């Protein structure tokens, strides 16, 4: 026997004739044993019966016609917002870059190659991964890549 909660989930489908044969049989077995669910099932059947007899005072429109009509009537009312907001946002971004841009480039220009390398070395030492860089240093030479010895000495210095 199924629990009452499961039976109540099936009651509306059964009243509308949408239950599978298997679900109908399981529900019938439950309704034979449960008075509360049997009363609820009777209420559902009565409601469906009354709804089936009721004639609507107006014709029900076809949903396709409604959708097509509304889709055709839809104008783009927010188009003016795009025409106003996009240029304003672009102007605001340009003003922001004009104001903050020089300070950003100024900080980057103040770092020389040596200061960048020393900052990089400090970071590597703090992270404790210096040995990873030193381990691959054995056997490297510019000469093995075809760089003349005089130029290799310059590059090392």
Long-range contacts (C-beta under 8 A, 24 or more apart in sequence): 1-29, 1-30, 1-33, 2-26, 2-27, 2-29, 2-30, 4-30, 4-34, 4-36, 4-37, 7-31, 7-34, 7-37, 8-37, 8-40, 11-37, 11-40, 11-41, 11-44, 12-44, 14-41, 14-44, 15-41, 15-44, 15-45, 15-47, 15-48, 16-48
